Amino acid sequence: MFDKRNLSSLSSGARQDANKLARGYYRTDDKTTLGILHAIAAKDPEKPLFLLDPCCGEGIVAHDIAEHLGNTRTYGAEIDGERFLKASEKMDRVVHGDALYLTANQSWAGLMFFNPPYGTTQTKSAGKEVNIRLEELFWIRHASRLVTGGLLIAVLPDYLFFRESRKLADQFANYLSDDTIVYRAETAQFKQIVIIGHRRDRQRFPTPNLDLRNLLLNHDADLPSLPQEPLSSPFLAPAGHAPDIFHASSLTTEAVSVAISNDNSFDKELERMFLSETISGTRFRSVAAIREGHIPALLASGGLDGIVQDEQGAYLVRGTVNTVIEVTDGEATENSTKTISTRKHETRIMAWDLSTFDLIDITDNPAARKETA
């Protein structure tokens, strides 16, 4: 497990150290948020607007946007436990887990606020370890959530496109409409830009936005500041609709504590989080009889779960996969040191004692300690 006590500013500098402690989390500053609010409005204020923030942090920005637009339902995901609990107090629906493994519908959000973790992670391609930007991974995963004509607000580092991922510049050019504007964020601390535009209807407008692509690839681009006053013709966000599916397959004490606090929805939360029928939509069937040696692997993968009862009591068993992030310094350049985040997956087998709601971790030891949610 990565130990933050090992961090120092000797080799990385303050910005890289902050990135390690926050796991790539940069909260959008209040001045930038205010400028964004000046640039947007609801297309139809009478209809509820559905907002997605796939990396919502403490839920501050999503809450501010909802307050500004009015009549807004906010959905988000957050990997950090403390930030998840804070976001759950501000947003309508938040899941605790890695947003790369969020299970949700496509084409439902009327507005998406996209401020993913910044940095580089390692993945395998053709049997080799290669580096890929986290921003690109999160974009590939969540771009489809926005309805056609939906409003995207993306807060990203300016160097991402011209220095790290020209491919992502192409993807944004194909995704966003011609009225897209790229602003300079109000703070220069993290060299951020704010991209505001609508998802393109590619059947009606198949030609990519080459002006946007060239702008993103120009490291000397003269970008406007965010508006200081509400725009007379703001970017309009359509309503969208509620997602049929929105959950994470991981099981955490933080998620259960939030579920328990929602008195009227606890049973529903149990079904959503623990029963594999609701996670995959299908109960898998074995082509042959399951041998005893298969059971631990099936439990750990989440493929076999449910209520188990013996003389000691009744338990709801669920296999989970937790994402563990280790952040290290990568290759040093003349002006900076790249940060590399390695995402590892640890399987756990959990059991809920249905009489006490104690959580038992039985991954390594059947008599493992209990944690009271």
C-alpha positions in Angstrom: 0.0 0.0 0.0 1.3 3.4 -0.9 2.4 5.3 2.3 2.1 9.1 2.0 4.7 9.4 4.8 7.3 8.5 2.2 6.5 11.6 0.2 8.9 14.6 0.1 9.4 17.5 -2.1 13.1 16.6 -2.7 12.6 15.2 -6.2 9.2 16.2 -7.4 8.3 19.7 -6.3 5.1 20.9 -4.5 2.7 20.3 -7.4 3.8 16.6 -7.8 3.6 16.0 -4.1 0.1 17.5 -3.9 -0.9 15.2 -6.8 0.4 12.1 -4.9 -1.5 13.0 -1.7 -4.7 13.7 -3.6 -4.4 10.8 -6.0 -4.6 13.1 -9.0 -7.5 15.2 -7.4 -7.5 18.9 -8.1 -10.7 20.6 -6.9 -11.9 23.3 -9.3 -11.3 26.6 -7.6 -14.2 28.9 -6.7 -13.3 31.7 -9.2 -13.2 29.2 -12.1 -16.5 27.7 -10.9 -18.1 31.2 -10.8 -16.9 31.9 -14.4 -18.4 28.6 -15.6 -21.7 29.5 -13.9 -21.7 32.8 -15.8 -21.5 30.9 -19.1 -24.3 28.3 -18.7 -28.0 28.1 -18.2 -30.8 25.4 -18.4 -32.4 25.0 -21.8 -35.8 24.2 -20.2 -36.0 25.3 -16.5 -39.4 23.6 -16.1 -37.9 20.1 -16.7 -35.5 18.4 -14.2 -31.9 18.5 -15.6 -29.7 15.5 -15.0 -26.0 16.3 -14.3 -23.1 13.8 -14.2 -19.8 14.4 -12.5 -17.9 11.1 -12.9 -15.0 12.3 -10.6 -17.0 14.5 -8.3 -14.6 14.8 -5.3 -16.5 16.4 -2.4 -19.4 17.3 -4.7 -18.8 21.1 -4.4 -18.9 22.0 -8.1 -21.9 19.7 -8.9 -23.8 21.3 -6.0 -22.9 24.8 -7.2 -24.0 24.1 -10.7 -27.3 22.6 -9.5 -27.9 25.6 -7.3 -27.3 27.9 -10.3 -29.4 26.0 -12.8 -32.2 25.0 -10.4 -34.3 21.9 -10.8 -31.2 19.7 -11.2 -30.5 16.1 -10.2 -26.9 15.4 -9.6 -25.1 12.1 -10.1 -21.4 11.3 -9.4 -18.7 8.8 -8.5 -15.8 9.2 -6.1 -13.0 6.8 -5.3 -11.8 8.4 -2.0 -13.8 7.5 1.0 -13.8 10.8 2.9 -14.6 12.8 -0.3 -17.4 10.3 -1.1 -19.1 10.9 2.3 -18.9 14.7 1.8 -20.3 14.4 -1.8 -23.2 12.2 -0.6 -24.4 15.1 1.6 -24.5 17.5 -1.4 -25.6 15.3 -4.4 -28.6 13.2 -5.2 -26.8 10.0 -6.1 -23.1 9.2 -5.5 -21.4 5.8 -5.8 -18.2 5.0 -3.9 -15.6 3.4 -6.2 -13.3 3.8 -9.2 -15.3 5.7 -11.9 -13.5 3.6 -14.6 -15.7 0.8 -13.3 -19.0 2.7 -12.9 -22.0 0.8 -14.3 -24.4 3.3 -16.0 -26.4 3.9 -19.1 -25.3 5.7 -22.2 -26.9 8.9 -23.4 -28.8 10.2 -20.4 -27.0 13.2 -18.8 -28.0 16.7 -20.0 -24.8 18.1 -18.6 -21.5 16.5 -17.7 -18.8 18.2 -15.6 -15.5 16.5 -16.5 -12.5 17.1 -14.3 -10.8 13.7 -14.0 -7.6 12.8 -12.2 -4.5 14.2 -13.9 -1.5 12.0 -14.6 -0.1 9.0 -16.3 -0.9 5.3 -15.6 0.5 2.1 -17.0 -1.4 -0.5 -18.9 -0.6 -3.4 -21.1 -0.8 -3.3 -24.9 0.3 -6.1 -27.1 2.0 -7.7 -24.1 4.0 -4.6 -23.2 3.7 -2.0 -20.4 2.8 1.3 -22.0 1.9 4.7 -20.4 -1.5 6.3 -21.0 -3.0 9.5 -19.7 -5.6 9.1 -17.0 -7.7 11.8 -18.6 -7.9 9.8 -21.8 -9.0 6.6 -19.9 -11.8 8.5 -18.1 -12.9 10.3 -21.3 -13.2 7.0 -23.2 -15.2 5.6 -20.3 -17.7 8.4 -19.8 -18.0 10.4 -23.1 -21.1 8.3 -24.1 -23.0 9.3 -20.9 -24.0 12.7 -22.4 -27.0 12.9 -24.6 -26.6 14.3 -28.2 -26.8 18.0 -27.8 -25.9 17.7 -24.1 -23.5 20.3 -22.5 -19.9 19.3 -21.7 -17.8 21.3 -19.2 -14.3 19.9 -19.2 -11.5 21.2 -16.9 -8.2 19.9 -18.0 -4.5 20.8 -18.1 -3.6 22.8 -21.2 -0.5 20.7 -22.0 -2.6 17.5 -22.1 -3.4 17.9 -25.8 -0.3 19.4 -27.4 2.3 17.5 -25.2 0.7 14.3 -24.1 -2.3 13.2 -26.2 -2.9 14.4 -29.7 -5.3 11.5 -30.0 -7.5 13.1 -27.4 -7.5 16.4 -29.3 -8.9 14.4 -32.3 -11.6 12.9 -30.1 -12.7 16.2 -28.7 -12.8 17.6 -32.3 -15.1 14.8 -33.4 -17.2 15.0 -30.2 -17.9 18.8 -29.8 -20.0 21.2 -31.9 -18.6 24.2 -33.7 -19.8 26.7 -31.0 -17.4 25.2 -28.4 -15.2 27.8 -26.6 -12.0 27.1 -24.8 -11.3 29.4 -21.8 -8.4 29.9 -19.6 -9.1 28.9 -16.0 -9.0 31.7 -13.4 -6.1 30.2 -11.5 -2.8 29.6 -13.1 -1.7 27.1 -10.4 -2.4 24.0 -12.5 -2.3 25.5 -16.0 -5.9 24.5 -16.6 -8.3 25.2 -19.5 -12.1 25.1 -19.4 -13.8 23.6 -22.5 -17.5 24.3 -22.9 -19.5 23.0 -25.8 -22.3 20.7 -26.9 -22.1 17.1 -27.9 -22.1 17.0 -31.7 -24.9 15.2 -33.7 -22.5 13.4 -36.0 -25.2 12.2 -38.3 -26.2 15.8 -39.0 -22.7 17.3 -38.7 -20.2 14.6 -39.6 -17.3 17.0 -40.2 -15.0 17.3 -37.1 -14.3 20.7 -35.5 -10.8 21.2 -36.9 -10.6 24.7 -35.5 -11.0 23.3 -32.0 -8.4 20.6 -32.7 -5.9 23.1 -33.9 -6.6 25.3 -30.9 -6.0 22.5 -28.4 -2.7 21.6 -30.1 -1.4 25.1 -30.1 0.7 25.6 -26.9 0.8 29.4 -27.6 -2.9 29.8 -28.0 -4.3 33.1 -26.7 -7.4 31.9 -24.8 -10.1 34.1 -23.4 -10.8 34.4 -19.7 -14.1 33.0 -18.3 -16.9 35.6 -18.3 -17.0 37.9 -15.3 -20.7 38.5 -15.7 -23.6 36.2 -16.9 -23.5 35.9 -20.7 -26.4 37.3 -22.7 -26.4 34.1 -24.8 -25.2 31.4 -22.5 -24.5 27.7 -23.3 -27.8 25.9 -22.8 -27.9 22.5 -21.1 -30.9 20.2 -22.1 -32.7 18.2 -19.5 -31.6 14.6 -20.3 -33.3 11.9 -18.2 -32.6 9.7 -15.2 -30.3 6.7 -15.8 -31.9 3.3 -15.4 -28.6 1.9 -14.0 -26.1 3.8 -11.9 -24.0 1.9 -9.4 -20.6 0.5 -8.6 -20.0 -3.2 -8.0 -17.5 -2.6 -5.1 -18.6 -2.9 -1.5 -17.3 -0.4 1.0 -18.2 0.5 4.6 -18.6 4.1 3.5 -21.2 3.2 0.9 -23.1 1.0 3.3 -23.1 3.8 6.0 -24.7 6.1 3.5 -27.3 3.5 2.5 -28.2 2.8 6.1 -28.7 6.6 6.7 -31.3 6.6 3.9 -34.0 4.9 6.0 -36.4 4.4 3.1 -33.9 3.0 0.6 -31.8 0.6 2.6 -33.4 -2.5 1.2 -33.1 -1.2 -2.3 -29.5 -0.2 -1.8 -28.7 -3.7 -0.5 -30.2 -5.2 -3.7 -28.4 -2.8 -5.9 -25.0 -3.3 -4.3 -24.9 -7.0 -3.5 -27.0 -9.0 -5.8 -25.3 -9.9 -9.0 -28.6 -10.0 -11.0 -28.8 -6.2 -10.6 -25.1 -5.7 -11.4 -24.9 -7.7 -14.7 -28.5 -8.2 -15.5 -27.8 -11.9 -16.0 -27.2 -14.8 -13.6 -24.3 -16.8 -15.0 -24.8 -20.6 -15.4 -21.9 -23.1 -15.3 -21.5 -25.5 -18.2 -20.3 -28.1 -15.7 -20.7 -28.8 -12.0 -18.8 -26.3 -9.8 -16.1 -28.0 -7.8 -15.2 -26.8 -4.3 -11.9 -25.3 -5.5 -13.8 -22.9 -7.9 -15.8 -21.3 -5.2 -13.2 -18.8 -3.8 -12.4 -17.5 -7.3 -16.1 -17.1 -8.1 -16.8 -15.4 -4.8 -13.9 -13.0 -5.3 -14.9 -12.0 -8.8 -18.5 -11.3 -7.8 -19.8 -14.1 -10.0 -21.2 -16.1 -7.1 -22.9 -14.4 -4.2 -26.1 -14.3 -2.2 -27.4 -15.3 1.2 -25.7 -18.1 3.1 -27.1 -19.6 6.3 -25.7 -22.1 8.7 -25.9 -22.8 12.4 -23.9 -19.6 13.1 -26.4 -17.3 11.4 -27.3 -15.8 8.1 -24.8 -13.9 5.9 -25.0 -11.9 2.7 -21.8 -12.8 0.8 -20.4 -10.6 -1.9 -17.1 -10.6 -3.8 -15.6 -7.2 -4.5 -12.6 -5.8 -6.4 -11.0 -2.8 -4.8 -8.8 -0.4 -6.8 -5.5 0.5 -5.1 -3.5 3.4 -6.6 0.2 3.7 -6.2 1.7 7.0 -7.4 5.4 7.3 -8.2 7.6 9.6 -10.1 8.3 8.7 -13.7 10.8 10.0 -16.2 12.2 13.4 -15.4 12.4 16.1 -18.0 14.2 19.4 -18.0 11.3 21.3 -16.4 9.2 18.7 -14.6 8.9 15.2 -13.4 6.0 13.0 -14.7 3.8 11.4 -12.2 2.9 7.7 -12.9 -0.2 6.2 -11.2 -0.4 2.4 -11.1 -3.9 1.1 -10.6 -3.9 -2.3 -9.1 -6.9 -4.5 -8.3 -7.3 -6.4 -5.0 -10.1 -9.0 -4.7 -11.9 -9.3 -1.4 -14.7 -11.6 -0.2 -17.0 -9.9 2.2 -19.9 -11.1 4.3 -22.6 -9.1 6.0 -24.0 -10.6 9.2 -27.7 -10.0 8.7 -28.4 -10.0 12.4 -26.0 -7.3 13.3 -25.0 -5.7 10.0 -21.3 -6.3 10.9 -19.0 -6.6 7.9 -16.6 -9.6 7.9 -13.6 -9.7 5.6 -13.0 -13.4 4.8 -10.6 -13.0 1.9 -7.5 -14.2 3.8 -8.9 -15.6 7.1 -12.4 -16.9 7.8 -12.1 -15.6 11.3 -11.1 -12.1 10.1 -11.9 -9.1 12.2 -15.3 -7.4 12.1 -15.9 -3.8 11.1 -19.1 -2.3 12.3 -20.6 0.0 9.6 
